[in-house]
Amino acid sequence: MKIGEKLRRLRLQKGLTQEEVADRCELSKGFISQVERDLASPSIATLTDMLECLGSNLKEFFSETGDEKTVFSQNDMFVKEDGETLKGSITWLVPSAQKNDMEPILVELGEGGRTQEMPPHEGEEFGFVLSGTVTLRVDGKRYRVKTGESFSLHPNAAHSVENAGKRPARFLWVSTPPNF
């Protein structure tokens, strides 16, 4: 992390000049300039003062949540091929989604493919069938879900999804909390 660059962005977001920050922190404009160009490193106490003048604090400043990626390309996604059970693949659409509240995946089931049976757990699950037809199995009951249809469940029973059709089926599956 480039501290100076991040401080400069924060200062500009607040609409302040280097001189205004220097005056508020009782520092020189030259020192502020050097810190923003990563030519000088402030002490923790000085950094705390600077952040306070900029309406922030150490915890917020060093938190990575503000710099999280928003858009993901195919290169960011992780694909797991499975020829035995799924007869298809699972694509994790958001890298490191396990740390988030929800986890979206794209599942492709080949003819006769099925997901592993998920045990009951806290949270919610949502699925949207993009192509083909799948069978959602929940606590011994079977639900047929076709292209353009969705399913939503509070997984208080064992559940799985299978493709009994002759064509591949693709569906978006979102789970909260993450459990894939």
Secondary structure as GFF3:
##gff-version 3
##sequence-region A 1 180
A	DSSP	alpha_helix	3	13	.	.	.	ID=ss1
A	DSSP	alpha_helix	18	25	.	.	.	ID=ss2
A	DSSP	alpha_helix	29	36	.	.	.	ID=ss3
A	DSSP	alpha_helix	44	53	.	.	.	ID=ss4
A	DSSP	alpha_helix	58	62	.	.	.	ID=ss5
A	DSSP	three_ten_helix	65	67	.	.	.	ID=ss6
A	DSSP	three_ten_helix	74	76	.	.	.	ID=ss7
A	DSSP	beta_strand	78	82	.	.	.	ID=ss8
A	DSSP	beta_strand	88	92	.	.	.	ID=ss9
A	DSSP	three_ten_helix	97	99	.	.	.	ID=ss10
A	DSSP	beta_strand	103	109	.	.	.	ID=ss11
A	DSSP	beta_strand	124	131	.	.	.	ID=ss12
A	DSSP	beta_strand	133	138	.	.	.	ID=ss13
A	DSSP	beta_strand	141	146	.	.	.	ID=ss14
A	DSSP	beta_strand	150	153	.	.	.	ID=ss15
A	DSSP	beta_strand	159	162	.	.	.	ID=ss16
A	DSSP	beta_strand	169	176	.	.	.	ID=ss17
###
